[in-house]
Amino acid sequence: MNVIDMMREKLAALEPVSIDIIDDSAKHAGHAGARSGGGHFRLAIVSPRFAGCRTMERHRLVYDALGPLMKKEIHALGIDAKAPDEK
């Protein structure tokens, strides 16, 4: 299973309405984090779980869902997290 598939599996806990993950790792070749094996990703996710949450709370929910992937497989993650009514 590749990293994006693992991310999708973990993020399913947030009951996303939509999810888009882009691997930008190739743009960061040679970067210290890339050398250690961690990838650079951009995430756009829409979930009812984000309703009423501030940006920091939304990011914390994402980081918590991704758990151990944030220690090795993911070096950098850009997050655009919205509630369904914010599309």
C-alpha positions in Angstrom: 0.0 0.0 0.0 1.4 3.4 -0.9 1.5 6.4 1.4 -1.5 8.1 -0.2 -3.6 5.0 0.2 -2.5 4.7 3.9 -3.4 8.4 4.4 -6.9 7.8 2.8 -7.4 4.8 5.1 -6.5 6.8 8.2 -8.4 9.9 7.2 -11.6 7.8 6.8 -12.0 8.2 10.5 -13.0 11.8 9.9 -15.9 10.7 7.6 -14.8 12.9 4.7 -17.3 14.1 2.1 -14.3 14.7 -0.2 -10.6 14.2 0.0 -7.8 15.1 -2.4 -4.1 14.3 -1.7 -1.3 15.5 -3.9 2.2 14.1 -3.5 4.7 17.0 -4.0 7.7 14.9 -2.9 9.5 15.1 -6.2 9.6 18.9 -5.9 11.6 18.5 -2.7 14.2 16.0 -3.8 17.4 16.5 -1.8 15.6 18.1 1.1 16.6 16.8 4.5 13.1 15.4 5.2 13.0 13.8 1.8 16.4 12.0 2.5 14.9 10.5 5.6 12.1 9.0 3.5 9.3 11.3 4.5 7.2 12.7 1.7 5.7 16.2 1.1 1.9 16.2 0.6 -1.0 18.6 0.1 -4.4 17.6 1.5 -7.8 19.1 0.7 -10.4 17.5 2.9 -14.1 18.3 3.5 -15.7 16.7 6.6 -18.7 17.5 8.8 -16.4 16.8 11.7 -14.8 20.3 11.0 -18.1 22.2 11.5 -17.6 24.7 14.3 -13.9 24.0 14.6 -11.1 26.6 14.2 -8.3 26.0 11.8 -5.9 24.7 14.6 -8.6 22.3 15.8 -9.1 21.0 12.2 -5.4 20.5 11.7 -5.2 18.6 15.1 -8.0 16.3 14.0 -6.1 15.5 10.7 -2.7 15.0 12.5 -4.4 12.8 15.1 -6.1 10.7 12.4 -2.8 10.3 10.5 -1.0 9.3 13.7 2.2 7.4 13.2 2.4 8.3 9.5 3.4 11.8 10.6 6.6 10.4 12.2 8.1 8.7 9.1 6.0 8.6 5.9 5.0 12.2 6.0 7.6 14.9 6.4 5.5 17.9 5.4 1.7 18.3 5.0 -0.2 21.3 3.7 -3.8 21.1 4.9 -7.0 22.7 3.6 -9.7 21.5 5.9 -13.3 22.6 5.4 -16.8 21.8 6.7 -19.3 20.9 4.0 -21.0 24.2 4.1 -17.7 26.0 3.4 -17.1 24.5 -0.1 
